[in-house]
Amino acid sequence: MKRALVSVSDKSGLVPFVSGLQQAGWQIIATGGTQRLLEQNGICTIGISEVTGFPEICDGRVKTLHPKVHGALLARRDMPSHMQTLRENSIELIDLVCVNLYPFRQTIARDDVTREEAIENIDIGGPSMLRSAAKNNASVTVVCDPTDYEKVLDEIRCNGDTSPEMRLQLAAKAYTHTAEYDMCIATYMRREAGLNEKLFLEYDLKQSLRYGENPHQQACFYAAQDAGSFSLASARQLQGKELSYNNLQDANAALCIVRDMSEPCCVALKHMNPCGAAVADTIEQAWQKAYEADTVSIYGGIVVCNRPVTEQVALGMKPIFLEIVIAPAFTDEALAILSLKKNLRLLEVDMTRTEGQQMQYVSVNGGMLVQQQDTQIETLTTDMCVTDNKPAADMYADLQFGWTIVKHVKSNAIVVVKDGHTVGVGAGQMNRVGSAEIALKQAKEAGFTKDLILASDGFLPFDDTVSLAAQYGVTSIVQPGGSIRDNDCIVKANELGISMLMTGTRHFKH
């Protein structure tokens, strides 16, 4: 008679699975709570202590770590010496192991978890049984995922046992399961111990992409276990073509911008830089202002709204070629309008605001850079003003908006703002005055020539940007400060009647 050893924390689907094994003539060995559940459901089992001849000890910490368990799993059926050893020691074979592990990840996710609780949820016997069974997959079936129960049962019902091909696949899954488990434990313990000499990352394949940045590059999209809010990894695509590598990069950049906004906000983005962004009292107003900020560059771009897309917004988007529209929701009327554009991707993304600092990972040749995401935004105050000229009270809203947007523009970054929306964006130039020229000329061409706000992500290295800004109607500048020529910029601003705020914090984005 074939024997199965069952010991699980996740008991979903377990009773039908074990019942099926028993109906197929298998004998069931079980431990602790697993045995109680099976017995309550009318399934006869053998307790693990009956197999080992030794009681569970240390509050259940030790129950399966025994030669009568691991010898029964590891013995090679094709080696007479192994089988002779089992007979001499009265060890009966175990042909299937069904094990999943103590909920360590779920335990440490609790805000109130103590180190003692975390340690008690480190499984020892479970990983050992999985590894023993997986190592001997030539003869032993190892099951750690409830989603595999049905296909295992199907093969046993048809053939009396699983196929070698299935056992190999299940063994690979078991090793993956224990590897992920050990990685989670190691990461937690190293954090508790204050060690950072290793970095373990765990991501699951979400999508194989048609290609990467260019057609000759292969690419995939992997998702973190807990993607959180403002994440494409947990987005729901309502319609449209499959997302590409570049789509995902752009969409992520757009989501990072609206994550910083509490007011109704709309951002149009192209090549990871905002080409139009706006805040307003309503999402309809924000959309209109963002669109009017740059009606040319939005073509083929991505739009993200931090409020549900309404019928009015959808009507505004309808005549424009867009790649993606992202929002926390779409009204039925908006969906009816946008569904006529079959290739337009519509994404619903959770935009719930949560606390906590996420990490950012960037690969370099042969290595990985890791940093905290730049989620900080300084609240601008009157004491940040360093010039004799002071901003009017009603200018602070635009100063704050410009300062928030400029951190999301590729350095060197300059953003020009008027009435809650961008009117000029200069991105990624090799010198700051070059970025300023692009942004200021764009504002002038759009008809904005006075009472403008200019925001810079890094300090102004010379006063030439101040002089240029004055020529284009800028009346207030916000920048980090920190240059050895800060005083030259302050003197020039005073001379030209411009107010200037220095925040003390820069926001480079490379």
N, C-alpha and C positions, 0 to 999 in steps of 0.2 A: 504494500500500500504506500502510495506517495504521501509525503508529509509537507505541510506548509507551516511556517512560523509567522505569526501575525502580531505586530506590536506598533501601534500607530497613535500619533497625537491628533492628526486630522482624520476624523472618523466618517467623513462624508462618503457615502456610497459603499461603506465597508460591509454592512450586513448583506446586501444582495451579492456582493463579490464572494464573500466567504461561504455564503449559502450555496452559491454555484459550484465552488470548489468541493464542498462536502457532497453535493448531489453527484459530482463527477467521481466520487469515491476517494477523495483526499481526506487525510487525517489532519486535524487543525490543532496546532500548539499556539497558545496565546499567553500574554503577560498582563498583569494588573488590570487597569481600567478597560483595556481591550477585551480581556477575557470576560469581565463582568457584562459588558455591552452585548457580546455574542451570546452568552448564556441567557441573558434576559430576553433575547430574541429567538430562543429555542435552538441554538446551535451548540452542539456538544463539543467541548474543547478539552485539551490536556494542558494543565498548568505548567509553566516553565520549570517550576521546582520539581515536578514529577519527572521531567526529562533529565535535569541536572543532578537530582538527588541532593540538592542543597537549597536552603531557603533563601528568599530575597532578603538582603541585608542592607543596613545603612539607609533606612527609609527608601528602599527601592533603588538606591544608587548602583547596587550590584545585583544583577539578576541573570543577565545573558552572557556575561564575560566568563565563559566556562568551556573546557575542551569538548564537552558533549554537545555544545552548540557550534563552536567554530570548527571542531574536527568534522562534524556532520556536514558543514558547508564547504570546507576547503579540500576535503579528501578527493583526490582524482579517481574517478570511476574506472579509468583505463589503466590504473597502476595497481597490480595485485598486492604490492606491499602496503599501499595505503588502505586497501580494503581489509587486509589481514589485520592491520593495526586497529581498525574500527571494531572488528569482531572480537579481538582480544580485550578491548576496553568497553565492550557492550555499548557501542555508540551506533545509533541508527541514523541513516542518511536524512538530511533535510533537503527537499527538492525545490522549494520556493520560499522566498523571504518577502513579506509585505511589511515594509517599515517606512514611516516618515517621522521626522525628528521633532524634538521639543520646540515650541514656538519661540525661539530666541529672538528673531527679528521683531516679532510682534511685541515681545516683552520690553525690549530696549526702546521701542518707539513710544512707549508711555512716558509722559512728562514726569510722573512721580516715581519712576522705577528706581530702586536702589541697586547698588553693585551686587549685594548679596542675592537679590532676586534674579538679577541677570545671570549670575554664576550658576544658580540652581537650575536655570533653563539651558545650560550647556549639556547637550546629549553626548554620552560616551558610548554606551552599548549600541545605540542605533546606528551611528556611522560605522562602527566596527562590523556589525552584521551586514550592512550594505556593501562594504568594501570586500568582505569575505565572499559574499555571494557573487558580487560582480567579477571578482578575480576568477572565480570558477564558473563563469557563464557558459562554458562548454556543456555543463550539466545542470546548473542551478539557475532558476528564474528569479530575478530581483525586481520588485515593483515598489516604487517610491511615490508615484504620481497617481492619484485616484482617477485621472482621465484615461489611464491605461487599463483600468480594471476590465472593461468590456471586451477589448480586443484580446487580452490574455485569456479570458474565459472562452471566447469564441474558438481560439486555437486548441485549448484543452478539450472542449466539447467535441471538436472535430477530429483531433489527432491524439488525444490522451495526454499531450504535453505541448509545450511551446516549441517553435522551430528554432534552430540555431541562429537564424538571422534576427528573429525577434529578441532572443536572449542577449545578443550582442548590442542591439539598440537600447534595450532596457539597462544593460550594464553601463553603457555610455551615459545614460540619463542619471543613473545612480551616482556615478563619479562626479557628474556635474552638480548634482544635488549636494553631495558632501563638500565639494570644493566651494560652492557658494556659501554653505553653512559655515565652514571653517574661516572663509574670508570675512564673513560678517562678525564672527567672534574675534578674530585677530584685529580687525579694524576697531572694534569696541574696546578691547583690552589695551591696545596701543594708545588709544585716545585717553583712556583712564590712567595709563602709566606715563603719559606725556611724551610718547615716542612718535617720530614722524619719518623714520628711515625707510619706510615702505609705503607704496601707494597701491591699493587694490581697487579696481573699478569693476562694477558689474552692470552690464547692459544687455538687454534682450533685443534680438532682431525684430524690428517693427515693419521694415519695408526694404526690399531690394530695389534700388533705383535704376532707372534705365541707363543713366550714366552720371558722371560727376559734374564738375564745373564745365567740362568740355566733353564732346561725344566719345573721345578716345580714352576717357578715364572711367574706371569702374567705381561704383559707390554703393553704400548701404546706409540706412538710417536705423540706429539703435536707440532704444528707450531705456531710461533709468527705471529701477524698480518702483520708486515713488517719484513720479514726474512732477507732481505738485501743480499749482495754478500757473496761468500764463505760459503754458507749455504746449508745443505742437505734439509732443509724445502722447498726450491724452486728448488731443483735439478730435472732434467728430466731423468728418467731411460729408457734407450734405449733397454735393453734386460736383461735377466737373472732372477734368482729367486728373491723372495721377500726379502727385506733387513731385517736382524735380529737386535735385540737390540745391540749385540756385534759388528755387522757390522757397525751400525750407530755410536757407540762410537769410533771405530777405524777410520772410514772415517772422522769424525769430527776432530780428532786429526791430521790426515794427512793434512786436509785442513788448519788447523791453521799454519802448518809449511810453506806451499807454500805461504800463505798470506804474510809472512815476506820476500819473495824472489822476486826481480825484474828481475833477470837474468833467462834464461831458467833453470828450476829446476825439478828434479824428486825425489820423496820420496817413498821408500818402507817401509811399517809400519806393525808391528805385536804387538798385545796386548798394543796398545796405545803408543808404543815407536818406533822410527825409527830404522830399522835394516840396512838401506842403504839410503843415501841421497847424492845428488850431484848437482852442478851447472856447466854449460858449455856454450859454444858459441851457441850450438844448442840443441834442445830437444832430438835428437837422441844420441848425445854424453852424455847428462845428464842421459838418461835412461841406457846406457851401463855402465857408471861409478857407478850408484846407484845399479844396479844389481850385478856388480862385487864386490861391497863393502861387501856383505854377500850373497853368492849364496845359502846358506843353509836355513837361517832364512826366506828368502822371500817366501818360500814354504807355500802356504795357506794364504798369506798376502794380503795387499791392496797396490795398487800403485796409486799415484796421480802425474799428470804432470800439470804444469802451462802454457803449450802451447798445441795446438791441437796435438792429437796423429796421427802420420803419418804411412804410410805403413811400413817403416823401423822399427819404434818402435813396431808396432803390430807384425811384424815377429819375433822380439826378444822376445815378450811376449808369443807368441803362444805355445812354448813347455813347459811353466811353469804353474803349477797350481796356479792360483790366485783367490781370492774371488771377488775382485772389482777393476775396473780401473776407475779413475776419471780424467776428463779433461774439459777444456772449450769447446772442440769440438773434433770430430773424422772425419778424412777424409773418403771419400767413400771407398777408398782402405783398410783403417784400419778396417772399419766396416765389410767389406766383409771377412777379415781374422778372426777377433775376433768373428764374428757371428757363426763361426763353433764350438765355445765353448759355447754351449747353456746355461749352468748354470752360466757362467761368467756374473756378473752384470757390465754393462757399464753405467756410470752416467755423464751427462753433467751438469756442475755447473758454474754459473755466477761467474767469477773471476775479475770483475770490481773493481778497487781500489777506495774506498770512504773514506772520512774523517769521524771522529766521533768515540766516545768511546762507545763500547757496554758493557753491564753488564753481569756478569756470576753468575748463580744461582746454588747452591749446597745444596741439602736437607741433614739435619742431623735429628736424632731422635727428633721429636717434634719441629723442627725449620728449618730455612733456612739461609744459609750464602750467602751474596751478595757482590760482588766485581767487580771492573772494570776488563775487560779482559786485560791480559798482552800483549799488542801489541807494547810495547816500545822496541826498539833495539838501543843500543848506537853505534855510529860510532866510531870505534877505531882510535885513533890518537897517534902520537909519544910521546906526553906529558903524556900519560898513562903509559909509560914504567918506572918501578921503580928500574931496575937493571942497573949495569954498562954495561952488555951485551945488545946490542940493536938488535931488529929484523931487518933483511935485508928488504929492501923496498918491494921485491916481496913476502915476507911472510905475509904481511898484508891482502891480499885477503883470504888466508887460515885462518888466525886468525879471520877475520870478519865472515867467513862462520861457523867456529867452534863455535864462540860465539852466532851466530844466531840459530844454531841447538840445542845447549845444553839447551836452555831455554825450549825446547819442550820434553825433556827427563825427566822421573820421577826422582825426587830427592831421594838419592844423585846421581847427574848426572856427568858423565865424558864422553867427546867425544874426540876421536883422529882423526885427519884430515891430509890428504895428497893430494895435487894437486886438490883441489875442491871437494873432496868427503870423506865421513866418511870411516875410516878403522878399527875403534873400537868404540863400544858404551857400556858403563857400566851404568846400570839404577837401581834405587830403592834399593840400598844396605843400610844397617844400618850404615855403616861408609864409609867415602869418599875414603879411600885408597882401600877398597874392590871393589868399583866401578872402580877405576883406574886400579886395577889388571885385572879385566875382560876386560876392553877396551884395555889395552896395550897388553895382551896376545893374544887377537883376532887380533890385528894389526900384531903382530909378526908371528902368524900362517898364515896370509895372505901374508907374505913376506915383510912387511913394517917395516924397522928397523932403519931408519935414517931420519933426517931432518923432524921430525913429529911435529905437533901442538897439544897441549892438551888444552881443554877448560873445565872449571868447573863452574857449575851454582851457587855454593856458595863458600865462602872463604875456603882456605886450613887451617884446624885447627892446623896442624903440618907440619913440613918439610919432613915427611916421603914420602908424595906423590911426592914431588920434586925429592927426591933421587930415588924413583922407576921409575919415568918418565925418568930420565937420563939413567938408565940401559936399557931402551927399545928404545932409540934413539930420544927422544923428545928434540927439541932445543928451543922451545918457548912455554910459558904457558900464557893463559889469564884467569883471575879469578876476582871476585868482590873485594877481599880484605876486610878488616874490622875485622880480627882476632887479638887478643892480641899478637899472635905469627907471625904477618905479617913479622916482621923484621927477624925472624928466617928463614922464607921461602925465603926472599930476599937474605940473607947471603948465604944460601945453593945454591940458583940459581946462584949467582955470583961464588961461589966455583966450581960449576959443569959446568960453561960455558953456562947456560941457560938464555935466556931473559924472562922477565915476565912483563905482562901488568896487571894493576889493574883498573877496570872500575868504581868502586864505586857503582855499582848497581848489586844486586843479582836477580836471576830468578828461584826461587824455583817453582816446579810443583809437588804438592802432589796428 
